[in-house]
Amino acid sequence: MNPNPVVQYLNKPASEFTKQDLIRYIEDNDIEMVNFKYSAWDGRLKTLNFIIGSKSHLDNILTAGERVDGSSLFPFIEAGSSDLYVIPRYKTAFVDPFSEIPTINILCSFYDRNGQAFRGAPEHILKKAHQSLKNRTGFEFETMGELEYYIISEDEGLFKAEDQKAYHESSPFTKWNAFRTEAMKLIAESGGMIKYGHSEVGNFTKNGMVYEQNEIEFLPTCVEDAADQLIKAKWIIRTLAMQYGVTVTFAPKITVGKAGSGLHVHTRIVKDGKSQMIENGELSKTARMAIAGYMELAPSLTAFGNLNPTSYFRLVPHQEAPTNICWGDRNRSVLVRVPLGWTTPTNMIHAVNPQESGDKIDFSDKQTVEFRSPDGSADVYLLLAGLTIAARTGFEMEKPLELAEKTYVDINIFDKEHKSKLSSLKQLPTSCFESSKMLMEQKDYYCKDDVFPKEVIEKLANQLSEFNDDGLIFKIQDDEEKVMELVTKYFNCG
C-alpha cells in the first residue's frame, strides 16, 4: 500500500533501492530524464537536469554523480578550489509529479575532490550528528515536523471562517482543502510519511485577499529521513501553488496581530526499534534527560531554526509561541511541550464501538516531545542536527534531571499570578543578533566529534549578526507599516 510508485513497482522498501533497481524502473516506465536535487546553504532544493541518452549514460550518472560549483552553493568555499561532486542517494528516488517529461528525481549528497563527504554539507552534518548520538549513547533519534504555511488568494466573499479561528475548519469555510490534500498525495508519493493534514488557526482577510493557514504533519522516522521528507514537501507545496496560481509562504510572520507559521519538531528516543519515552506510565528518565539537553542548548538552537528578523516577531507572548526556556505537559506556552499521549494501555475504541472487543492495547510508543521555537525560515538539516546534538548533550550533562526539574512548568507562565515563575526562567533570544551571540557561546557543543565544522558555525553566526536587528522587535512590533516591510522582504524564506 506504499504510495510511492517506485516502491510499488520494485516491490521493495526505498531503503533497499539499488542502482540496477532504478535502471529497471526507468527502462520499464519510459522515463526520459533524471533530476539531481540537493539542499545547499540557503536551505532550498537545487536541481541539475539530465536527459537520458543511453543505458550506459544512465549508468554513469547514477554511479559517478556529477561535478558542481561549490562556491556558488556554499559561501565558505573559496572560488579557487570550489568543485564538489553530487552523488545520488537511491532511497530518495521519486517520480517528478510536475514534469511533462517523464522524470525521476533523486536527492544527492556532496563529496569533495578526494572522494570524502563534504564536511560543510547540511545533509552530512545531520548524518554526523546522528552518528555521534548513537556512538555515545546507544540510542537512535527519530523526529517529525509540523509544516505550517499560509495560502493567499483573492477574496470571493463566500463562507468566511471567523478571524483567527480556523483550526480544523472544513469546506466551504476553508477554501484550500483540495490544494492541501493534493499536496499530501504528492508528498506521500515522493516518500513522505504523512500523519495528517488540516486547516490551522490563522485566517484573515486583508486588502481584498484571503490568508488561510494550513498544516501538514508527518510521522516520526529516522532523523535523516525526516529532514529529506520536509525538504521535498516544501518544494512540492510551492511548485503546486504555482500551478494553482496562488501564493504560498512558510514565513514566520504574516502581519501584525495574526498567527505566524512555525515548524514544530516532535522528537523521540529509540533503542533497538523500541521507543524509550514512557516508563511505568510516565515520561521516562531517558526522555527527561533529552529534554534537559533541549533546555541547555535552547539559546543557540534558534540560530538554526529562526533565521531572519521576522522569526522573533512570532516568538512573543499570547501567540502560542514560546518566549522562555521551559517545558511542560500539554502546555502551549512552553518551549518544549509533552503532548497528550497514550501513556497507559487502553481500549477506548471498544467504548466508542461496542462491537469491537479485545484486550487493552499499549500505544505508549506514540509519545513524543515537541520543540516549538523553529519556523519555516529554518535550515531543516542544520536544525535537526542541532536538536540531535542537544539530545546527546542531555545524556552527557552532570545533572540533567535537576535542570529538567528546574525548568518544568505546569501553569500558563503568562498569567499575571505567575509573574515570579516567569521571571525565574531564562528567555529565548529576541533577535538574530542575540542568536548569533549564543551560537558562538555554545559552539563547542556542536563542534564536538567534528559534527559541525568550525567554519559553518562561524559563517552562520556572522550571517545572523549582519541582520543588525538587536532590539528591533521592541522598536517596531506595533508599527504595522515597518513590520510589513520586513514580512515582504523575507516572505519567501526557507
C-alpha positions as CSV (number, residue, x, y, z in Angstrom):
1,M,0.0,0.0,0.0
2,N,3.0,2.3,-0.2
3,P,2.0,5.4,-2.3
4,N,5.5,5.8,-3.9
5,P,5.1,4.4,-7.5
6,V,8.8,3.4,-7.5
7,V,8.3,1.4,-4.3
8,Q,5.2,-0.2,-5.7
9,Y,6.8,-1.2,-9.0
10,L,10.1,-2.6,-7.4
11,N,8.1,-4.2,-4.6
12,K,10.8,-3.4,-2.0
13,P,11.3,-0.6,0.6
14,A,13.1,2.5,-0.6
15,S,15.9,1.9,1.8
16,E,16.8,-1.2,-0.3
17,F,16.9,0.5,-3.7
18,T,19.9,-0.3,-5.8
19,K,21.3,1.3,-9.0
20,Q,20.0,-1.7,-11.0
21,D,16.6,-1.2,-9.4
22,L,16.4,2.4,-10.6
23,I,17.7,1.5,-14.1
24,R,15.0,-1.2,-14.4
25,Y,12.3,1.2,-13.3
26,I,13.5,3.9,-15.7
27,E,13.6,1.4,-18.6
28,D,10.3,-0.2,-17.9
29,N,8.4,3.0,-17.4
30,D,9.9,5.1,-20.3
31,I,11.5,7.6,-18.0
32,E,13.3,10.2,-20.1
33,M,15.0,12.4,-17.6
34,V,16.8,12.2,-14.2
35,N,17.0,15.3,-11.9
36,F,19.6,15.5,-9.1
37,K,18.3,17.6,-6.2
38,Y,20.3,18.8,-3.2
39,S,20.0,21.4,-0.4
40,A,22.8,23.9,-0.1
41,W,23.4,26.9,2.2
42,D,20.1,28.6,1.6
43,G,18.1,25.5,2.6
44,R,16.2,25.2,-0.7
45,L,16.4,22.4,-3.2
46,K,18.6,22.9,-6.2
47,T,18.2,21.0,-9.4
48,L,20.5,19.5,-12.1
49,N,18.7,18.0,-15.1
50,F,19.9,15.1,-17.2
51,I,18.3,13.8,-20.4
52,I,19.0,10.1,-20.6
53,G,21.0,9.5,-23.8
54,S,21.6,5.7,-23.4
55,K,21.7,3.0,-20.8
56,S,25.4,3.5,-20.4
57,H,24.9,7.2,-19.9
58,L,22.2,6.5,-17.2
59,D,24.5,4.0,-15.5
60,N,27.3,6.6,-15.5
61,I,25.0,9.3,-14.0
62,L,23.8,7.0,-11.2
63,T,27.4,5.7,-10.5
64,A,29.6,8.8,-10.7
65,G,27.2,11.6,-9.9
66,E,28.2,15.0,-11.3
67,R,30.5,17.9,-10.6
68,V,29.1,21.2,-9.4
69,D,30.5,24.6,-8.3
70,G,30.6,24.5,-4.6
71,S,31.5,28.2,-4.2
72,S,28.1,29.1,-5.7
73,L,26.3,26.8,-3.2
74,F,28.3,27.5,0.0
75,P,29.6,30.9,1.0
76,F,32.6,29.5,3.0
77,I,34.1,27.7,-0.1
78,E,36.7,29.7,-2.0
79,A,36.2,30.1,-5.7
80,G,39.8,29.0,-6.4
81,S,39.1,25.4,-5.3
82,S,35.4,25.0,-5.3
83,D,34.4,21.9,-7.2
84,L,32.2,19.3,-5.4
85,Y,30.6,16.1,-6.5
86,V,26.8,15.5,-6.1
87,I,26.2,11.7,-5.5
88,P,22.6,10.3,-5.7
89,R,21.1,8.6,-2.7
90,Y,19.0,5.9,-4.3
91,K,16.5,5.6,-1.5
92,T,15.2,9.1,-2.1
93,A,14.2,8.5,-5.7
94,F,10.7,9.5,-6.7
95,V,8.7,10.4,-9.8
96,D,8.6,14.1,-10.5
97,P,4.9,15.0,-10.2
98,F,5.2,18.2,-12.2
99,S,7.4,17.5,-15.2
100,E,5.7,17.0,-18.5
101,I,8.7,14.8,-19.5
102,P,8.6,11.5,-17.5
103,T,11.3,12.2,-14.8
104,I,12.8,10.6,-11.8
105,N,14.1,13.0,-9.0
106,I,16.9,11.8,-6.6
107,L,18.3,13.7,-3.6
108,C,22.1,13.9,-3.5
109,S,24.9,14.2,-1.0
110,F,28.0,16.4,-1.6
111,Y,31.5,14.9,-1.8
112,D,34.9,16.7,-2.1
113,R,37.7,16.2,-4.6
114,N,39.2,13.4,-2.5
115,G,36.0,11.4,-2.6
116,Q,35.2,12.2,1.0
117,A,31.8,13.5,2.2
118,F,31.9,17.3,2.2
119,R,32.2,18.4,5.9
120,G,30.1,21.5,5.4
121,A,27.1,20.0,3.7
122,P,24.0,20.3,5.9
123,E,22.9,16.8,5.0
124,H,26.3,15.4,6.1
125,I,26.3,17.4,9.3
126,L,23.0,15.9,10.2
127,K,24.3,12.4,9.5
128,K,27.3,13.0,11.7
129,A,25.2,14.4,14.5
130,H,23.0,11.2,14.5
131,Q,26.1,9.0,14.4
132,S,27.6,10.9,17.3
133,L,24.4,10.4,19.4
134,K,24.4,6.7,18.5
135,N,28.1,6.2,19.3
136,R,27.9,8.0,22.6
137,T,24.5,6.7,23.9
138,G,23.4,3.7,22.0
139,F,20.2,5.5,21.2
140,E,18.7,6.5,17.9
141,F,16.8,9.7,17.2
142,E,13.5,10.0,15.5
143,T,11.8,13.2,14.5
144,M,8.9,14.6,12.5
145,G,7.9,18.1,11.6
146,E,4.6,20.1,11.6
147,L,4.8,22.1,8.4
148,E,2.7,25.2,8.6
149,Y,2.1,27.6,5.7
150,Y,-0.3,30.3,4.5
151,I,-2.0,30.2,1.1
152,I,-3.1,33.5,-0.2
153,S,-5.8,34.1,-2.8
154,E,-8.4,36.6,-3.9
155,D,-11.4,37.2,-1.5
156,E,-14.6,35.9,-3.2
157,G,-16.7,36.8,-0.1
158,L,-18.1,33.3,0.4
159,F,-18.4,31.3,3.6
160,K,-15.7,33.2,5.6
161,A,-14.3,31.4,8.7
162,E,-14.2,33.5,11.8
163,D,-10.9,35.5,12.1
164,Q,-8.1,33.5,13.7
165,K,-10.4,30.6,14.5
166,A,-10.0,28.3,11.5
167,Y,-8.5,25.4,13.4
168,H,-9.6,22.1,11.7
169,E,-12.2,24.1,9.7
170,S,-13.9,22.2,6.8
171,S,-15.1,23.4,3.4
172,P,-16.7,25.6,2.5
173,F,-15.3,27.7,5.3
174,T,-11.8,26.7,4.3
175,K,-11.1,27.3,0.7
176,W,-8.0,25.3,0.0
177,N,-8.7,21.8,1.3
178,A,-8.3,20.4,-2.2
179,F,-4.9,22.0,-2.5
180,R,-3.7,20.6,0.8
181,T,-4.9,17.1,0.1
182,E,-3.3,17.1,-3.4
183,A,-0.1,18.3,-1.8
184,M,-0.3,15.5,0.8
185,K,-0.8,12.9,-2.0
186,L,2.2,14.1,-3.9
187,I,4.4,14.3,-0.8
188,A,3.4,10.7,0.1
189,E,4.2,9.6,-3.5
190,S,7.6,11.2,-3.1
191,G,8.4,9.1,0.0
192,G,7.0,11.4,2.8
193,M,5.4,9.6,5.7
194,I,2.3,11.8,6.4
195,K,0.4,11.7,9.7
196,Y,-2.4,14.1,8.7
197,G,-3.2,17.5,7.3
198,H,-5.7,20.2,8.4
199,S,-6.7,23.8,8.3
200,E,-4.8,25.8,11.1
201,V,-5.8,28.7,13.3
202,G,-4.7,31.5,11.1
203,N,-7.1,33.1,8.7
204,F,-7.9,36.7,7.9
205,T,-8.9,39.0,5.0
206,K,-6.7,42.0,4.1
207,N,-6.7,44.3,1.1
208,G,-9.1,42.0,-0.9
209,M,-7.0,38.9,-0.2
210,V,-7.8,35.9,1.9
211,Y,-4.9,34.5,4.0
212,E,-5.6,30.8,5.0
213,Q,-3.2,28.8,7.2
214,N,-2.8,25.1,6.8
215,E,-0.6,22.4,8.3
216,I,0.7,19.0,7.1
217,E,2.2,16.9,9.9
218,F,4.5,13.9,9.4
219,L,5.1,10.6,11.2
220,P,8.2,10.1,13.3
221,T,11.1,8.5,11.4
222,C,14.9,8.4,11.4
223,V,16.1,12.0,11.8
224,E,17.9,12.0,8.4
225,D,14.8,10.7,6.6
226,A,12.7,13.2,8.4
227,A,14.8,16.1,7.0
228,D,14.5,14.7,3.5
229,Q,10.8,14.5,3.6
230,L,10.4,18.0,4.9
231,I,12.6,19.5,2.2
232,K,10.7,17.5,-0.5
233,A,7.4,18.7,1.0
234,K,8.3,22.4,0.9
235,W,9.4,22.1,-2.8
236,I,6.1,20.3,-3.7
237,I,3.9,22.7,-1.9
238,R,5.5,25.7,-3.5
239,T,5.5,24.2,-7.0
240,L,1.9,23.1,-6.6
241,A,0.9,26.6,-5.6
242,M,2.5,28.0,-8.8
243,Q,0.3,25.6,-10.8
244,Y,-2.8,26.7,-8.9
245,G,-1.9,30.3,-9.5
246,V,-1.8,31.2,-5.8
247,T,0.8,32.3,-3.3
248,V,2.2,30.1,-0.5
249,T,4.5,31.3,2.3
250,F,6.2,29.5,5.2
251,A,7.2,32.8,6.7
252,P,7.1,33.0,10.5
253,K,5.3,36.4,10.5
254,I,2.5,37.3,8.1
255,T,1.2,40.5,9.6
256,V,0.7,42.3,12.9
257,G,-1.6,40.6,15.4
258,K,-2.1,37.3,13.4
259,A,-0.8,33.8,14.0
260,G,2.6,33.2,12.3
261,S,3.7,29.8,10.9
262,G,6.0,27.6,13.0
263,L,7.9,24.4,12.2
264,H,7.4,22.5,15.4
265,V,9.5,19.4,15.6
266,H,8.5,16.3,17.5
267,T,11.3,14.1,18.8
268,R,11.6,10.5,20.1
269,I,14.5,8.5,21.6
270,V,14.6,4.9,20.3
271,K,16.7,1.9,21.1
272,D,16.6,-1.4,19.2
273,G,13.5,-0.2,17.4
274,K,11.6,0.5,20.7
275,S,10.6,3.9,22.0
276,Q,12.2,4.9,25.3
277,M,9.9,7.8,26.0
278,I,7.5,6.2,28.5
279,E,8.3,4.1,31.6
280,N,5.6,2.8,34.0
281,G,3.0,5.1,32.5
282,E,5.1,8.2,32.9
283,L,7.6,10.2,31.0
284,S,10.8,8.3,31.3
285,K,14.2,9.3,32.7
286,T,15.6,9.0,29.2
287,A,13.0,11.4,27.8
288,R,13.6,13.9,30.6
289,M,17.4,13.8,30.1
290,A,16.9,14.6,26.4
291,I,14.6,17.5,27.4
292,A,17.3,18.8,29.7
293,G,19.6,18.9,26.6
294,Y,17.0,20.9,24.8
295,M,16.8,23.3,27.7
296,E,20.6,23.6,27.8
297,L,21.1,24.4,24.1
298,A,17.8,26.3,23.6
299,P,19.6,29.7,23.4
300,S,21.6,28.7,20.4
301,L,19.1,26.4,18.7
302,T,17.3,29.5,17.4
303,A,20.4,30.1,15.3
304,F,19.3,27.1,13.2
305,G,15.6,27.3,13.5
306,N,14.9,31.1,13.3
307,L,16.9,32.6,10.5
308,N,15.6,36.1,9.8
309,P,14.4,39.1,11.9
310,T,10.7,38.3,11.4
311,S,11.2,35.0,13.2
312,Y,11.4,36.8,16.5
313,F,8.2,38.7,15.9
314,R,6.5,35.3,16.1
315,L,8.2,34.4,19.4
316,V,6.0,36.8,21.5
317,P,3.6,36.1,24.4
318,H,0.0,35.1,23.8
319,Q,0.6,33.8,20.2
320,E,1.0,30.1,21.2
321,A,4.8,30.5,20.6
322,P,7.5,30.2,23.2
323,T,9.5,33.1,24.7
324,N,11.1,31.4,27.7
325,I,13.2,28.3,28.2
326,C,10.9,25.8,29.9
327,W,8.8,22.7,29.3
328,G,5.6,21.2,30.4
329,D,2.7,18.7,29.7
330,R,0.1,19.7,27.1
331,N,1.2,23.4,27.6
332,R,1.3,25.6,24.6
333,S,3.1,28.5,26.4
334,V,6.3,26.5,26.8
335,L,9.4,25.8,24.5
336,V,9.1,22.0,24.8
337,R,5.7,20.5,25.1
338,V,4.8,17.0,26.1
339,P,1.6,16.4,24.1
340,L,-1.2,14.2,25.2
341,G,-0.1,10.7,24.8
342,W,-1.2,7.1,25.2
343,T,0.8,6.6,28.4
344,T,-1.1,3.6,29.7
345,P,-2.8,0.7,28.0
346,T,-6.3,1.4,27.0
347,N,-9.1,0.3,24.7
348,M,-11.1,3.4,24.0
349,I,-12.1,2.1,20.7
350,H,-14.4,-0.5,22.4
351,A,-16.2,2.3,24.4
352,V,-17.0,4.0,21.1
353,N,-17.6,0.9,19.1
354,P,-19.0,-1.8,21.4
355,Q,-18.9,-4.4,18.6
356,E,-15.1,-4.2,18.8
357,S,-13.8,-6.2,21.7
358,G,-10.3,-7.3,22.7
359,D,-7.6,-6.5,25.3
360,K,-6.2,-3.1,26.2
361,I,-3.5,-2.0,23.9
362,D,-0.2,-0.3,24.7
363,F,0.2,2.8,22.4
364,S,2.9,4.4,24.5
365,D,5.4,4.2,21.6
366,K,3.4,7.1,20.1
367,Q,4.7,9.5,22.7
368,T,6.9,12.4,21.5
369,V,8.1,15.7,22.9
370,E,7.6,18.8,20.8
371,F,10.2,21.5,20.3
372,R,8.2,24.6,19.4
373,S,10.5,27.6,18.6
374,P,11.5,26.8,15.0
375,D,9.7,28.3,12.0
376,G,9.7,28.0,8.2
377,S,12.9,30.0,7.8
378,A,14.9,27.2,9.4
379,D,17.6,25.2,7.6
380,V,15.9,21.8,8.1
381,Y,19.1,19.8,8.1
382,L,21.0,22.0,10.4
383,L,18.0,22.4,12.8
384,L,17.6,18.7,13.1
385,A,21.3,18.3,13.5
386,G,21.3,20.8,16.3
387,L,18.4,19.1,18.1
388,T,20.2,15.8,17.8
389,I,23.3,17.3,19.4
390,A,21.0,18.8,22.1
391,A,19.6,15.4,22.9
392,R,23.1,14.0,23.1
393,T,24.1,16.8,25.4
394,G,21.3,15.9,27.8
395,F,22.8,12.4,28.3
396,E,26.3,13.9,28.8
397,M,25.4,16.6,31.4
398,E,26.3,16.1,35.0
399,K,22.8,16.7,36.4
400,P,20.3,16.7,33.6
401,L,17.4,15.7,35.7
402,E,17.9,18.7,38.0
403,L,17.8,21.0,35.0
404,A,14.6,19.2,33.8
405,E,13.0,19.7,37.2
406,K,14.0,23.3,37.4
407,T,12.6,24.2,34.0
408,Y,9.3,22.3,34.3
409,V,6.1,24.3,34.5
410,D,2.5,23.2,34.8
411,I,1.0,26.6,34.5
412,N,0.4,29.3,31.9
413,I,3.5,31.4,32.6
414,F,1.9,34.5,31.1
415,D,-0.9,34.6,33.6
416,K,-0.4,37.6,36.0
417,E,-0.4,35.4,39.1
418,H,2.6,33.5,37.8
419,K,4.9,36.5,37.3
420,S,7.5,35.2,39.8
421,K,7.8,31.9,37.9
422,L,8.1,33.7,34.6
423,S,10.9,35.9,35.9
424,S,12.9,32.9,37.1
425,L,13.0,31.4,33.6
426,K,15.7,32.3,31.0
427,Q,14.5,33.9,27.8
428,L,15.0,32.8,24.3
429,P,16.9,35.2,22.1
430,T,14.8,38.0,20.7
431,S,16.8,38.7,17.5
432,C,19.1,37.1,15.0
433,F,21.9,39.2,16.6
434,E,21.3,37.5,20.1
435,S,21.0,34.1,18.4
436,S,24.4,34.7,16.8
437,K,26.0,35.5,20.1
438,M,24.5,32.5,21.8
439,L,25.6,30.2,19.0
440,M,29.2,31.3,19.4
441,E,29.0,30.9,23.2
442,Q,27.7,27.3,22.8
443,K,29.6,26.3,19.7
444,D,31.8,23.7,21.4
445,Y,28.7,21.5,21.9
446,Y,28.1,21.5,18.2
447,C,31.7,21.1,17.2
448,K,32.3,18.1,19.5
449,D,33.0,14.9,17.5
450,D,33.6,17.2,14.5
451,V,29.9,17.3,13.8
452,F,29.6,20.9,12.9
453,P,32.7,22.3,11.2
454,K,34.0,25.5,12.9
455,E,33.7,27.4,9.6
456,V,30.0,26.6,9.3
457,I,29.2,27.8,12.9
458,E,31.2,31.0,12.3
459,K,29.6,31.7,8.9
460,L,26.1,31.2,10.3
461,A,26.9,33.4,13.3
462,N,28.2,36.1,11.1
463,Q,25.3,35.9,8.8
464,L,22.9,36.3,11.7
465,S,24.7,39.2,13.3
466,E,24.7,41.1,9.9
467,F,21.0,41.5,10.2
468,N,21.8,44.0,12.9
469,D,18.4,43.6,14.5
470,D,19.3,43.8,18.1
471,G,16.3,45.3,19.9
472,L,14.4,45.7,16.7
473,I,11.3,43.9,17.9
474,F,10.8,46.3,20.8
475,K,11.1,49.3,18.5
476,I,8.7,48.4,15.7
477,Q,6.5,45.4,16.7
478,D,3.4,47.7,16.9
479,D,4.2,49.6,13.7
480,E,2.4,47.7,11.0
481,E,4.0,49.5,8.1
482,K,7.5,48.7,9.3
483,V,6.6,45.1,10.2
484,M,5.2,44.6,6.8
485,E,8.3,45.9,5.2
486,L,10.2,43.1,7.0
487,V,7.5,40.5,6.1
488,T,7.7,41.4,2.5
489,K,11.5,41.2,2.5
490,Y,11.6,37.7,4.0
491,F,8.3,36.4,2.5
492,N,9.9,33.5,0.6
493,C,12.3,32.5,3.4
494,G,13.2,28.8,3.9
